[in-house]
Amino acid sequence: MKKERNHILTAGGYLTVYLALSLGILLSLYFALMQGARENTVRYRTVCAADIAGNSALGEYHRELQRQYDLFFIDTAYGSGAPSILNTEQHLKDYMNRNYEMTGLIGITKRRDFTAITAESVSVPQCRYIADGDFRPLRQQVYAYMAADPVEDAIAGALAGINQFQGLSLESGEWQRRRNDSERALEEARRASEGMTDENGEEVQIENPGEPVIAFRSTPILYQVIPNLDMVSQESIELSQVLSHRGLAFTGGYEPENTHDYPEVDALVFDEYILEKCGNYRETMKKSRLRYQVEYILAGKAEDEQNLEAIARRLMIIREAANCMYLFSDEGKKREAQILSLALACCLLNPELEKVITPVVLFAWAYLESVQDVKSLMAGGRVPLLKDASSWKIPLLSIFVPTIATRADPGGKGFSYQDYLRVFLFLEGRNLKTRRLLDMMEADIRKTAGNAGFMIDGCIDAFYMQAQVVDRTGYEYAIGREFGFN
């Protein structure tokens, strides 16, 4: 009996030692598992918090930029007028820490779970500003917006007009040179005749039949083509404050993954975006700081009136070249000019002057027809790129009364004012018109509440964030995530 009791006691002692040793191993395993669970929880919650923070930052896209121009960019100034990526970093950090808190329905705030994670630091070492890569972010978003609606018909029409226009544009300088040469030749003939007398002993004076048109041509172009200048906008901007003049303040160079594979928008589609989002003389927009935004993109002047004048002058040059091409090829109209010139030369007892006077008459006639054309374009009419006898408006004798000879025709066929703007945009340099488009965006948004100091080059569409977190035990974990609207 005593032996049996001792055996039981010995077995119990072995079991106690075994359990004691096993418990140590089990506790070590338990604590290892608990620490692994804690670390995995920290990692998982940090991934979730970082994703939520990044997407929340994207959700802070600039509302006015999206509303007016359908673009998604984050203003790193957040309405303060002082853009800085440090502001975005602080927003990301705040979002992460808020997601670590356990604010519940009972109203207790800033409660922590057993991990008690805190985002110690959040940085954005790389980001992509709107002007990076030759304005690639802007061009990709414009493509995404324009791809939603078909624009093939508008593009096809624009291409047809551009192909016709480019050849004509090259001729404009040559026709101006020929016009100047003809006027110079007549002036030389006039000087050569000084002191000469006719059969009655009276001094011969050679009058220039194109002089009324030449004098009319020297007046400001808007006075020639717009009947009521009181209707012309007097709005202006301070050029030193807009992007294209103050220069780019923010560049990054970061190139995120383009998950939707958006290409850069091509020139014609980009121009259609400009025409859709920006106002012009024929179609102004109430939201705009300048009323004639497309004209600003083409001319770059501080005032609406200056920009409109530059476009009107460009239209005059083009229309004059087109009308000269037709007029000098039309034998019937050339004959009219020769008859008038011969009559004037005979009055001077020098029929040979007909050859000198005729080109001057033709150029004056072509210029006056061009004034008629531009007036019609400004009034909403259409004008054929190249005239024929049926579309020619001005009679020859009108060159003697140019101030009252022309009248706007709001009808017609051919190119409209907007069609010419479309061609001018295509011929404009890509970088310059993009900068000026951003000028208009910036100026328009500054008109809205809370955006007086808005700087569009401080806007980003993608960023790479790095976060360093620590839990209550001192365990640290770092994460890097990429975010963007693409």
Steps between C-alpha positions, in 0.01 A plus 500: 500500500786731592680415175193573296462839671864592431457403137202728468689786660795447268274496192328816622835671536597409146171634372543827689846553352373406150208738528725773631739457207216471250333811637813702436514380142128557454522848648791581269301373204194691619686825539675446165164444338359803677792714387464369145130572511571849632757569229274362227215706637720809492602426143145428384350800673778720365434382144130573547564835666748602229259406222216687666723802559625505142152466354370763740772735374389430142148578612619852580536584131440865421126541458505807276763351270281194459174694467624745238755291310425134589853447632596314816796655682582558866582861588792464742417845639154384613366852453783671689668647192833340600538163324727248671520124501549531877131585522410174326735307728323644805160411357616142438639471851178631653293255297715205609483587867124551484466151355701356790255647750192304615240776516171319551135567539531556876678828434839419653772639274860411446466149643769255395495124454763271655753596230473879556658578164616854422625640171823666606592639159345518155691637204439545129844471343358494146199664339389607154403862445271613220785645293739204532619322188399786268150510657450124461258469798274764348510340157420154633199626692378702200521181294301309763231770501479543123499124437162477671325670208566451127671796335586335169273725294645817647854368449431406138357844428792668671752300298332591173503867588861490620620337181334774294617774729868409529571560132316830512684613811834463325381739227399787728849649534556490125176686426581768755840548335338534158248750636777713648696484173199618298436795731869589491504491119205739482663733750818504290294583191334781690834646604635470149208703371561791735554818301343358185217701341218416262413678172335780693810557707351356820708276719425128462415330831470123515238403754511157661153340461584266785576787739160487679551131573862555602389768747221274624750217539712710736220528758483249791379168368209471743359831378493349152323175581281557811226761466454560874817481707300558819407133475864390518608365840735716705605222737871453571739292711834565667743305285770488766267293719419220254700186440639570152662825623594427862651164404451152641549486876441127544640202312549143612588266217326200656340258253239271660358183356239588240244238592248605235764537229392854413711646220568868460222672312588593141502861381159507333316342793680731742388798290141376514531489879617863500210606280254315725629632831605853404296794379563712192362815341203318355433276802604659829473321835377667817747311715806635323736771622566603141204482266707411194702209635582326173619833361728532804639151444587606144620857564607507866409865567383631837173651374204351318499785250868450418451127446197556280689758297786254443260232374313749279830608347597140436164439335549807281837376381361159412187633333698756301730228366201283405319787329811607309545145374149503360491861377825481304381179334153624401527650152163673526587687819847577375339655191282721725807623683687561174213708356490717812877534503514585130236771548706652781818476293335668200388784723868548574582487128723200565331169403819312591422559867220245472746218565617670820153597625322167436685295766438773758128493417488121524676495836270770638199304376628177657565675832151644514352156427713368786352757736157380391605140570636567849194707588283206401712256703479723806122516458467121495500453124697264280740581219637261233871445536541580130249728330333471161286744302184403686647554848678830426317782680663840442457696171807667356396863552470437873875558529427874490272482809651222716356620830141431391549232234506189721224335699504188717318199359405253778420228247706345223690176449852393575718566805361655818690704757534189718633301204777753457578483872525121468752536217699764688516273805632211294775721359596633844790342688389222734692613807396865468128437461509251788660755731247763402215255552627450855510880534128510425424215738696670775339840440148352492543302820639804681160661446331237717463514878806391696730478200641852469860375516453182296814382315425229249858376473474401870241232413590130490326196355720219637736443791705237680463501879719342765374447855681397819277367780566369853278308744486509881780243532739701284462279194562710188373439149556694178284495187507663157193541276427665166184698430367688200193583297621288208 
